Amino acid sequence: MKEEQAMRGPAIVFDDVSLQLGGTQVLDKVSFRVEAGALHCLVGPNGGGKTSLVRALLGQMPHSGTVRFEGEVTTPMGYVPQLPDFDRNVPMTVNDIMALLGQRRPAFLGSSRSAKAANAQALERTGVAGMGAKPFGSLSGGQRQRVLLAQAISPAPWLLILDEPTAGIDEPGVRLVEALVAELNGRGVTILWINHDLEQVRRIAQSVTVINRRVLFHGSPDQVAYPLEATQ
């Protein structure tokens, strides 16, 4: 336990990151650093490049400049995407989703016994215990978001990337997510959280970066104010 508490997730360094899509400049020389073990929020207007920056970090979008980690990433990173459009007729259960997203083995083989136990514990921690056998498409938007959070923390990561994870969740769900993220961060997990709710940002974040194609602000969440486009 003492060794685990002494560990820290990696720092994330964005250095001169630029990205174009269809001739449109989505990101323009974005540079900032997320400190190791920080709970850092990334905010900005819709279409400002927040999700594109995260996808560049994940290696999903071509870009110029560099994104690097400082420190060791000793376990798979956790990632909660924006709630996807999901065909409710696709016959996948919650357990299928957990096996598909949370494992490094073919999903058709199912989960190992230890993975099943870890997945069940993660579903309990995110407030959807006992829903493993239910069709994923039958769940409410908030319940699906909780399942996506559960897969991101099973296995436990040292880096957790969240893209508006509380969108569509009721107030008790929001508080549950905040408490879980705070607990993980307290263990040293580095958190990068895309967030549009400045009230929540001020409540949870240790540091914040505002981007609208370029970096507009980087520092304390107490100093961020609307309109985001005009933040200095």
Secondary structure as UniProt FT lines:
FT   HELIX           2..6
FT   STRAND          11..21
FT   TURN            22..23
FT   STRAND          24..34
FT   TURN            36..37
FT   STRAND          39..43
FT   TURN            46..47
FT   HELIX           50..57
FT   TURN            58..59
FT   STRAND          64..70
FT   STRAND          78..80
FT   TURN            88..89
FT   HELIX           94..102
FT   HELIX           107..109
FT   HELIX           113..125
FT   TURN            126..127
FT   TURN            129..130
FT   TURN            132..133
FT   HELIX           136..138
FT   HELIX           141..152
FT   STRAND          159..163
FT   TURN            165..168
FT   HELIX           171..186
FT   TURN            187..188
FT   STRAND          190..194
FT   HELIX           198..204
FT   STRAND          207..211
FT   STRAND          215..219
FT   HELIX           221..223
FT   HELIX           228..230
//
